[in-house]
């Protein structure tokens, strides 16, 4: 009887140890980097009578991230992203003036991530807030006369998205995702879609 009890205790201890190991594997700090394509529907013209000739609304972006995985389902993630310049070129109706416009965005986002473990392991959804700065510069020319100006807006908005990640090694994972940013620079008209792919390392 004592032997059976000893075996039962040993099995229970092993199960408990396995449970602790599983919890440890599913939690902890992680870092990562993502390359992305950011798209917008259109770029606002510098003046009401401006006529754009060409426009670049799809640009590359880079996002660095650090997060904490609380358990196999929930994580909190902080990211910093920066885009290349979106561009617009055109003229002003009724004059010989031409212009070139450039806009880029930098920001910090904080999101709660929920990862599914049964429905489709690896699939995750996220939602959170973003603080960003949208900077623009325009140069105009009319014959030998030229002028330039720049401005920026900063403010808080929000984000939501989804993605999929999978492990390629014990501490290394790959992920692809989509994030919708609303109110970039604090302006309700500034919206963007980010399609990303990256690598994640868990400590």
N, C-alpha and C positions, 0 to 999 in steps of 0.2 A: 504494500500500500504506500509506504514512504517513497519507494522507488518511482511509483506511478506519479505521486505528487511532485517529486523532484523533476521528472520528465516534463510534466505539465507546466511547472514553473519555468523551466528552461525554454520550452516552446513559446510561452507567453512573453518571456524576456526577449527572445529573438524577434517575435512579431512586433513588439514595442520598438525595438531597435530599428527594424525595417521601416516602421511608420515614421520614426524620427528622421531617418535617412531620406525618405520620400519627401517629407516636408522641407528638409534642407535643400534638396535638389530643386524643389518648386519655388523657392524663395531666394531673395538676395538682390544685390545691385547688378545692373548691367549697363553697358555702353554700346553705342553703335554709330553708324554713319549711313546716310542714304543719298543716292543720286536721284534726281527727280526731273519731271517735265511739268512746268506750271503753265496753265492756259487760262485766258480770260476771253470773254465774248467780244469785247471791243475796248478801244482806248478813247477817252474823252478828247475832243479837239481843243486846242488852246484858245480859240475864239469861236464865236457863233457863226462867223462867215468863212471859217477855214474849210478848205476842201482837201481831204487827205488823198494822196496818190498811192501810197503803199503803207502797209502796217504789219508789224510782227507781234503776234499775240501769244505765241508759244515759245517759251524760253526754258533754258536749263536752270536748275537750282540745286543747292547742296543743303543738307540738314544733318546736324550733329545732335545726338541724343544721349540722355542718361536717365535711368529709371530704377524703380524698385519693384520687384515682384513680391507681393505679399503672400500669395498662394498660387495654386495652379490656375486660378480664374482671374484674379484681380492684380493690376499693376498701376502705378502712377508714373507718368513719363514727362520729362521736361526736354524740350527741343529748341534749337536755334537754327533758323533757316535764312538763306539769302538767295535772291534770284539774280540772273543776268538782266540786262536792259531790254525792256520792251520798247519798240521803236515805231514812230509814225513820221512820215514825211508828206508834205503837201504844199499847198499854196493858199492865198487869200483871194476870195472872189472879188473881181473888179480891180485887181492890182497885179503888179509884177512880183509881189513879195512871195518868197518861198520860206519854208520852215522845216526844221528837224526837231523832233521831240523824243526824249528818252525818259523812261520810268523804271524804277526798280523798287523792290521791297525787301526789307529785313525785319525779322521778328522773332519773338520768343513765344512758344506755346506750351501749355500745361494741360494734360489730358488724363482722364481715367480710362483704362483699357480693360475690357472684359473679354477673356478668351474662352471660347467654347471647348469643352473637353469630351462631350459625348455626341452632340449633334454632328459636328464636323471638326474633329480635333485640329487645332492650328488656326481656325478661323477666329478673328477677333473684331470687335467693334470698339469705337472710341468716341469720346465727346469731351469738350473742354473749352478753355479760353485762350485767346491769343492777344498779345500786345505787339503792335507792329508799327513801322515807319515806312510810309510810301514817299519816295523822293522823285522829283521830276525836274528836268531842265529842258529849255527850248532855245534854239538859236534861229534867228530870222535874218533874211537878206533881201535887199532890194537894190539891185545894181551894185554900186560900190559901198553902200551903207549896210552895216550889219549891227545886230544887237542880240543880247542873250539875257536870260533870266532863269532863276531856279527857285524852287519852293518845296516844302515837304509838309506832310500831315502825320500826326502820331495819335494813337488811341487804341482802345480795347475793342475786341470783337469776340467771335466764338467760332468753334470748329466742330465738325463731326466727320466720321469716316469709318472705313472697314479695311481689313486686310487679311493676309494669310502668312503664317510663318512656320518653318520646320527646321529641325536640327540637322546639321551635317556632321557634327561632332558633339562630344559631351557638353562643351561649353560654348559652342558656336552655332548660331542659327542664321538662316536667310529669311528675308521677308519681302513681300510686295504689298502695296497698299494704295488706297485712294483717300484723300482728305479734302474736304470742302471748307474753305476759309470764308467767313462772312465778316463784313465790316472791317476790312483791312484799313489801317490808319484811322480807325474810328469812324469811317465814312460808310454809310449804308449802301452806297452804290458800288463800293469796291469789293468784288467777290472774285475768288480764284479757285481753280481745281488743281490739286497736286497729285500726280501719278508717280509713285516712288518705288524704288527697289534698293535694298541695302543688306548690311550684315550687322549682326548683334553678338556681343560677347558677354556671357554671364560669369561673374566672379564666384 
